Amino acid sequence: MTSLLAFILLQVSILGSGPETSIRIFLTSPQHSPGIYRVNVVLKTNPGWHTYWQNPGDSGLPPSIRWTLPDGWQAGSLNFPAPEAFVTPSEVTFGYPDSLWFYQDIKPSDQQITTSVTGSLRWLVCKEECVPGRFSFTLSLPGLSELANAPDPDFPGNLPLLNGSWKQAETGIGIRVPGLPNPTAELRIFPENAGVLELHANPAEREGEEAIWNFQPFSPVTPVPDTFYMVVVWKESAGQMGRRVLINRLQE
């Protein structure tokens, strides 16, 4: 069985390279979503270089894939792991200092007759300078029953969901998130959308399993949306842990 799996993965894997980056693209089938092709992309950067998250922060550009798909086929959103924060006196950016694995699910039409699809992967890699990368590829599509079943990874979109709240305060925006374990851990938050909060945040105050932050809006002329998502991460002995949080405005 192991040799058969290796053979299958070899047939649907693509290796490539770009500026300061090596690329691997391979297919799996989501364990809990039958009938879906999962396109996995691994970007490995050279030492000292980094790529970006879906919200890159104050600068940068997230990876993207532009597909050419048959009629009736649907591509889902890109799913990224929780990033790291790169903090300087002038800006905060979110990304990955070594390697990045992200995925996108593609749903075929009911009458699948296509044996391959093409895509164009784009990304930005930075060190002291930034260099854009582009890699065009064609994926051969085996039958879904031939692909290895892959469990959903611990990406933010698959993390346990918590509900939090925000309200206007005299000093900015007050955010409260209950239900966070490990009250002594240092927390880092990542808004999923750019242009929501000023990213130089004060450390969280903890009241048991509740965390409290005070932020400034990203722009004094752009209101904070009533609802937005953010990812909260912390480190434990077993590694990085996290929760995805839906933040709703408290009606005053």
Order of alpha helices (4+ residues) and beta strands (2+ residues): alpha-beta-beta-beta-beta-beta-beta-beta-beta-beta-beta-beta-beta-beta-beta-beta-beta-beta-beta-beta
